[in-house]
Amino acid sequence: MDGVVVKSTGSWYSVLHSENIITDCRIKGNFRMKGMKTTNPCAVGDNIVFEMMPNENTGVISEIKERYNCIIRKSTNLSKQKQVLASNIDKAFLIVTIASPRTSTGFIDRFLVTAEAYHIPTVLIFNKIDLYTDEMYEFHKTMKSIYENAGYECVEVSALRGDNIEYVRNLLQGKINLFSGHSGVGKSALINRIAPELNLKTGIISEYHQKGKHTTTFAEMLALPFGGFIIDTPGIKEFGMVNFTKEEVTYFFPEMKLLANKCQFDNCTHEHEPKCAIKKAVENGSISETRYNNYLNIINGREMDVEDWELK
């Protein structure tokens, strides 16, 4: 039988199949013997084939069909392995905040690079605009302009007040959408505002650490009442990069990709080489210095977040 994985709890997978029936399935052990360097061979969004177990109401997944894309990050527990957050995604929405807990540009850019690598269009959702002070608003305007100039759509929302919620609904309609972000950015509250019928559990921000408490434990695909799906993922503390070559990373920054073939050297890393079109663009302000610094951190394997630097 064919189905799609709509929830993953690690050892069990909820599979949606004919006539909106959901069956709990395990995965065949030999999937873990095929050299997959991921902590989860099967992910939410996977199209699979499964067989019902005799005299039981559960099934066994026997085949994972080819994915047309996925979001992957390094596992924080097993550094040599990768974790597939979700697969077969039409659009990704990265929920960020300027209000506590502030999302760093380093985190944002690592996520965007991974989405670009797997050809997933991404929208940045700036939540909690109702909490802005004047200083936060100025910081927000600068950050928003950086990403809009890089070619990304940025939407300002308030899960509390309902600002721009109808606009986000229109973006989601009829598509398979990934929602991701740090713990505490208001992801579950935002989903509840978009689709109150889902009634997701929400948490509070730690007063001491100013970080969110996890409310989403497992990745889950949620059907939207107006058509389409949201893949809700647990809050991410860090987004470890899957290894890319230095040359590849350039092409995952859209504003750098446009200039990469204008450098003097075909294999230019845009660090020290002369007559580099990208370094020149940074100098004249047409490429953000903040984005460029994040690019350097990525290609040199540094996990430092650009959080407190002056945005440029």
Secondary structure, DSSP 8 states (H G I E B T S, - for coil): -EEEEEEE-SS-EEEEEGGGEEEEEEE-GGGGGS---BS-SS-TT-EEEEEE-TTSS-EEEEEE---S-EEEEE-SSSTTSEEEEEES-SEEEEEEESSSS---HHHHHHHHHHHHHTT--EEEEEE-GGG--HHHHHHHHHHHHHHHHTT-EEEE--TTT-TTHHHHHHHHTTSEEEEEE-TTSSHHHHHHHH-GGG------B-TTT--B-----S-EEEE-TTSSEEEE----S--B-----HHHHHTTSHHHHTTGGGSSSTT--SSS-SS-HHHHHHHTTSS-HHHHHHHHHHHTT------SS---
